[in-house]
């Protein structure tokens, strides 16, 4: 695999990706908001004799705030994207000023193998997110440009190919074009069609050829693309007919940009590159709207166990018990009160979707047992104190 400077080809291309894509939400924005609060509070404390200062908290431009429910959904989307990238051998490049979800391959490789993998990655992510049916459109306009500009194909021959592409289709169209008497006599046309057939052969091996369609109308407004470009669009299914239309455009896109590296290299070295970008914000908008439409409830914590008591003055015992759970790597909570009501604690566990509750009281402490309650079934069993952690871990692994 080729090396570019001190970065692997994919990492180098990912770095270039930052230069060619707009920045997303940045963590700096949140810091600024908190600093505004701190400055205003400090000023009011230092000058108590003056009138309380008037100030308005403003979200920094280019950023937005997310509720706990929104953050849960957002993190699931991002985790799905990142895990897919890692599955395909990507190396991560941390850029605090950007929030990008891109995958790029740079270097000299055999034709269409990296291109096919990028399309495959796009399909894996969209399928995993369960957004519904989708279609990846490949632009004929840029294919035509590559054939004419790079391969010397006569414009009229390229237009003849375009006549087929206007029908919208995939590998069957390429096969038909290869059988066309006029096209089969042209060496450049055969070479170009050979590349397209090779691409569809790889996509067929990946099991995604049926998701691909040429689209004559597709054209991206970026002039650094040098070859095939593609965009993924969602298709509304009958099950989604009740949803309000949400105009989000494409949810993923990419293509080949062989000349971009040379634009930033003082020596003008050309490095072939192909990549894709996932529209995280657009996908999040779709998921968020569906949550509202269907009234889906989202857990905002990952708490596995709630430590409760039915009696007063049991805070010390609850603290000792929850420390055991934390030390065992179990995600646990308790109520920050000395004497909370048991019903309040149980209602909280149900509202937050916490699967298990451990209950400790005078009788349990005296007999060396702990009650373990399933929140879903409301069934309770008595577990020996020394076996509690093992029993909780067992139940969590089975759920």
C-alpha positions in Angstrom: 0.0 0.0 0.0 1.4 3.4 -0.9 2.5 5.9 1.7 2.0 9.7 1.4 4.3 11.6 3.7 3.7 10.3 7.3 0.1 9.4 6.7 -1.4 6.3 5.2 -3.2 7.0 2.0 -6.6 6.8 3.5 -5.7 9.1 6.4 -4.1 11.6 3.9 -7.3 11.6 1.8 -9.4 12.0 5.0 -7.3 15.1 5.8 -8.0 16.5 2.4 -11.6 15.7 3.0 -11.6 18.3 5.7 -10.6 21.0 3.2 -13.4 20.1 0.8 -16.4 19.7 3.1 -18.1 22.2 5.3 -17.6 22.0 9.1 -20.2 20.4 11.3 -21.1 21.1 14.9 -18.0 21.7 17.0 -17.4 21.2 20.7 -15.9 24.7 20.9 -19.4 26.1 20.8 -20.5 24.5 24.0 -17.4 25.7 25.8 -18.1 29.3 24.7 -21.7 29.0 26.0 -20.5 27.8 29.4 -17.9 30.6 29.5 -20.6 33.2 28.9 -22.5 31.9 31.9 -19.3 31.8 34.0 -18.4 35.4 33.1 -21.8 36.7 33.9 -22.0 34.9 37.2 -18.5 36.1 38.2 -19.3 39.7 37.3 -22.5 39.6 39.5 -20.5 38.2 42.4 -17.7 40.7 42.2 -20.1 43.7 42.0 -23.0 43.0 44.3 -23.8 46.7 44.8 -24.5 47.1 41.1 -27.6 46.2 39.3 -27.7 42.6 38.1 -26.2 42.5 34.6 -28.5 41.7 31.7 -27.2 39.1 29.3 -28.5 36.8 26.7 -27.1 33.3 26.1 -26.6 32.7 22.4 -25.7 29.5 20.6 -22.5 30.2 18.6 -23.1 30.3 14.9 -22.8 26.9 13.1 -23.7 25.0 16.3 -26.9 23.7 17.9 -27.9 22.2 21.2 -29.1 18.6 21.5 -31.4 17.2 24.2 -30.4 14.0 26.0 -33.0 12.1 23.8 -31.5 13.6 20.7 -28.0 12.8 21.8 -28.8 9.1 22.3 -30.1 8.9 18.7 -27.2 10.9 17.4 -24.6 8.7 19.1 -26.2 5.5 17.7 -26.0 6.9 14.2 -22.4 8.0 14.6 -21.5 4.7 16.2 -23.0 2.8 13.3 -21.1 4.9 10.8 -17.7 4.7 12.6 -18.0 0.9 13.2 -18.7 0.3 9.5 -15.6 2.4 8.6 -13.4 0.4 11.0 -14.8 -2.8 9.6 -13.4 -1.7 6.3 -9.9 -1.0 7.7 -10.1 2.8 8.1 -7.7 4.7 10.3 -9.2 7.4 12.4 -8.1 11.0 12.1 -9.2 13.3 15.0 -10.0 16.8 14.0 -11.6 18.8 16.9 -12.6 21.7 14.6 -14.7 19.4 12.4 -17.3 16.7 12.8 -16.9 14.6 9.7 -18.0 11.1 8.8 -16.1 10.5 5.7 -14.2 7.5 4.2 -11.5 8.0 1.6 -9.1 5.8 -0.2 -6.0 7.3 -1.8 -3.3 5.6 -3.9 -2.7 3.7 -7.1 -4.9 0.6 -7.2 -6.4 -1.6 -9.8 -9.5 -0.1 -11.5 -12.9 0.0 -9.7 -12.0 -2.0 -6.6 -11.9 1.1 -4.2 -14.9 2.6 -6.0 -16.9 -0.6 -5.4 -15.9 -0.7 -1.8 -17.1 2.9 -1.2 -20.5 2.1 -2.7 -20.6 -1.0 -0.5 -19.9 0.9 2.6 -22.6 3.4 1.8 -25.1 0.5 1.4 -24.0 -1.1 4.7 -24.5 2.1 6.7 -27.9 2.9 5.2 -29.1 -0.6 5.7 -27.8 -0.8 9.2 -29.6 2.5 10.1 -32.9 1.0 8.9 -34.0 4.2 7.2 -36.1 2.3 4.7 -35.5 1.5 1.0 -32.8 3.6 -0.7 -31.2 3.8 -4.1 -27.7 4.9 -5.0 -27.7 7.0 -8.2 -24.6 7.2 -10.3 -24.1 10.2 -12.5 -23.8 9.6 -16.2 -22.8 13.2 -16.8 -19.4 12.7 -15.1 -18.9 9.3 -16.6 -19.3 10.9 -20.1 -16.8 13.6 -19.2 -14.3 11.0 -18.1 -14.7 8.9 -21.2 -14.4 12.0 -23.5 -11.6 13.9 -21.6 -9.5 11.0 -20.4 -10.1 8.2 -22.9 -10.5 10.3 -26.0 -13.9 9.0 -26.8 -15.7 10.8 -29.5 -18.5 13.0 -28.1 -21.1 11.4 -30.5 -20.1 8.0 -29.3 -20.5 9.1 -25.7 -23.9 10.5 -26.5 -24.8 7.1 -28.0 -24.0 5.5 -24.6 -26.1 8.3 -23.0 -29.1 7.1 -25.0 -29.0 3.9 -23.1 -28.3 5.4 -19.7 -31.4 7.6 -19.9 -33.5 4.5 -19.5 -32.2 4.3 -15.9 -30.7 0.9 -14.9 -27.6 -0.9 -14.0 -25.6 -3.9 -15.2 -28.2 -4.9 -17.8 -27.7 -1.5 -19.5 -24.0 -2.0 -19.6 -24.4 -5.4 -21.2 -26.8 -4.0 -23.9 -24.3 -1.2 -24.7 -21.5 -3.8 -25.1 -23.6 -5.6 -27.7 -24.4 -2.4 -29.6 -22.7 -2.6 -33.1 -21.8 1.1 -33.2 -20.2 1.1 -29.7 -18.5 -2.3 -30.1 -16.4 -0.9 -33.0 -15.0 1.9 -30.9 -11.9 1.0 -28.8 -12.3 3.9 -26.3 -16.0 3.1 -25.8 -15.2 -0.6 -25.1 -12.6 0.5 -22.6 -14.9 2.8 -20.8 -17.8 0.3 -20.8 -15.3 -2.3 -19.6 -14.6 -0.2 -16.6 -18.4 0.2 -15.9 -19.0 -3.5 -16.3 -16.1 -4.3 -14.0 -17.6 -1.9 -11.4 -21.0 -3.6 -11.7 -19.3 -7.0 -11.5 -17.8 -6.1 -8.2 -21.1 -4.6 -7.0 -22.8 -7.8 -7.9 -20.2 -9.8 -5.9 -20.9 -7.5 -3.0 -24.7 -8.2 -3.4 -25.7 -4.6 -3.9 -26.0 -4.2 -7.7 -29.8 -4.0 -7.5 -29.4 -0.8 -5.4 -27.5 1.0 -8.1 -28.9 3.1 -11.0 -27.5 5.5 -13.5 -29.2 8.9 -13.5 -28.6 11.3 -16.3 -30.0 14.2 -14.2 -27.6 13.7 -11.3 -24.9 16.3 -11.1 -23.0 17.5 -8.0 -22.0 21.1 -7.8 -18.3 20.4 -7.0 -15.7 20.7 -9.7 -13.0 18.5 -8.2 -14.8 15.3 -9.0 -13.0 13.6 -11.9 -15.0 10.3 -12.4 -18.0 8.5 -11.3 -20.0 10.2 -8.6 -22.9 8.7 -6.6 -25.6 9.9 -4.2 -27.9 7.8 -2.0 -31.5 8.8 -1.8 -34.3 7.4 0.4 -37.4 5.9 -1.2 -40.7 6.3 0.6 -42.3 2.9 1.2 -46.0 2.3 1.8 -45.3 1.8 5.6 -43.9 5.4 5.7 -46.8 6.9 3.8 -48.3 8.4 7.0 -45.1 10.4 7.6 -44.8 14.1 6.7 -42.6 14.6 3.7 -39.1 15.7 4.7 -37.0 17.2 2.0 -33.5 16.3 3.0 -32.0 15.6 -0.4 -29.3 12.9 -0.5 -28.3 11.1 2.7 -24.8 10.0 1.5 -22.6 10.9 -1.5 -19.2 10.5 -2.9 -17.1 9.9 -5.9 -13.6 10.0 -7.5 -11.5 13.1 -7.1 -8.1 12.2 -8.6 -6.9 15.8 -9.0 -7.6 17.1 -5.6 -4.3 16.1 -3.9 -2.3 17.8 -6.6 -4.0 21.0 -5.9 -2.5 21.1 -2.4 0.9 19.5 -3.3 3.6 22.1 -4.1 5.0 19.6 -6.7 1.6 18.8 -8.1 1.9 15.1 -7.6 -1.3 13.4 -8.7 -2.7 10.7 -6.4 -5.9 8.9 -7.3 -8.6 9.3 -4.6 -12.1 8.0 -4.1 -14.3 8.6 -1.1 -17.7 9.0 0.4 -19.4 11.2 3.0 -22.4 10.3 5.2 -25.0 13.0 5.8 -25.2 12.6 9.5 -27.3 15.8 10.1 -29.8 14.8 7.4 -30.1 11.3 8.7 -30.6 12.6 12.2 -33.4 14.9 11.0 -35.2 11.9 9.4 -34.8 9.7 12.5 -35.9 12.6 14.8 -39.1 13.2 12.7 -40.0 9.5 12.8 -39.5 9.5 16.6 -42.0 12.3 16.9 -44.4 10.7 14.4 -44.6 7.4 16.1 -44.1 8.6 19.7 -41.0 6.5 20.3 -39.5 6.7 23.8 -35.7 6.9 24.0 -33.6 5.9 27.0 -31.3 8.7 27.9 -29.0 6.7 30.2 -27.5 3.2 30.1 -28.1 2.5 33.8 -28.5 -1.2 34.4 -29.4 -1.3 38.1 -31.1 1.0 40.5 -30.3 0.7 44.2 -33.4 1.3 46.3 -34.5 1.0 49.9 -38.0 0.9 51.5 -36.7 2.4 54.8 -35.3 5.5 56.3 -31.7 6.1 57.3 -30.3 3.5 54.8 -28.2 5.9 52.7 -24.9 4.4 54.0 -25.9 0.9 53.1 -27.1 2.0 49.7 -23.7 3.7 49.1 -21.8 0.6 50.1 -24.0 -1.5 47.8 -23.7 0.7 44.8 -19.9 1.0 45.2 -19.8 -2.8 44.9 -21.8 -2.6 41.6 -19.6 0.2 40.2 -16.4 -1.7 41.1 -17.8 -4.7 39.2 -18.3 -2.6 36.1 -22.1 -2.5 36.5 -23.9 0.8 35.5 -25.9 1.8 38.6 -27.8 4.7 40.1 -29.4 5.7 43.3 -31.6 8.5 44.4 -29.7 11.5 46.0 -31.9 11.6 49.1 -31.5 10.3 52.6 -35.0 8.9 52.9 -36.7 8.5 49.5 -40.0 6.8 49.2 -39.8 3.3 47.7 -42.7 4.0 45.3 -40.8 7.0 44.0 -37.7 5.0 43.4 -39.6 2.2 41.6 -41.5 4.7 39.4 -38.2 6.4 38.5 -36.7 3.0 37.4 -39.7 2.3 35.2 -39.7 5.8 33.7 -36.0 5.6 32.9 -36.2 2.0 31.5 -33.7 0.6 34.0 -34.0 -3.2 33.8 -33.2 -4.2 37.4 -33.6 -2.8 40.9 -31.8 -4.1 44.0 -33.7 -3.4 47.3 -32.0 -3.4 50.6 -33.7 -2.9 54.0 -33.5 -3.9 57.6 -34.6 -7.5 57.0 -32.3 -8.0 54.0 -29.4 -6.5 55.9 -30.1 -8.8 58.9 -30.5 -12.0 56.9 -27.7 -11.3 54.4 -30.0 -11.2 51.4 -30.8 -8.6 48.7 -34.0 -8.4 46.8 -33.5 -8.3 43.0 -36.5 -6.9 41.1 -37.1 -7.2 37.4 -38.7 -3.8 36.4 -40.5 -5.2 33.4 -42.2 -8.2 35.1 -42.1 -6.7 38.6 -41.0 -10.1 39.9 -38.7 -10.1 43.0 -36.2 -12.8 44.2 -34.0 -13.0 47.2 -30.3 -13.3 46.4 -27.4 -13.8 48.8 -25.4 -10.7 49.2 -22.2 -12.4 48.1 -23.9 -13.8 44.9 -25.6 -10.5 43.9 -23.0 -9.2 41.5 -22.7 -12.6 39.7 -26.5 -12.9 39.4 -26.9 -9.3 38.0 -24.1 -9.9 35.5 -25.8 -13.2 34.4 -29.1 -11.5 33.9 -27.6 -8.6 32.0 -25.7 -11.0 29.6 -28.9 -12.9 28.9 -31.0 -9.8 28.1 
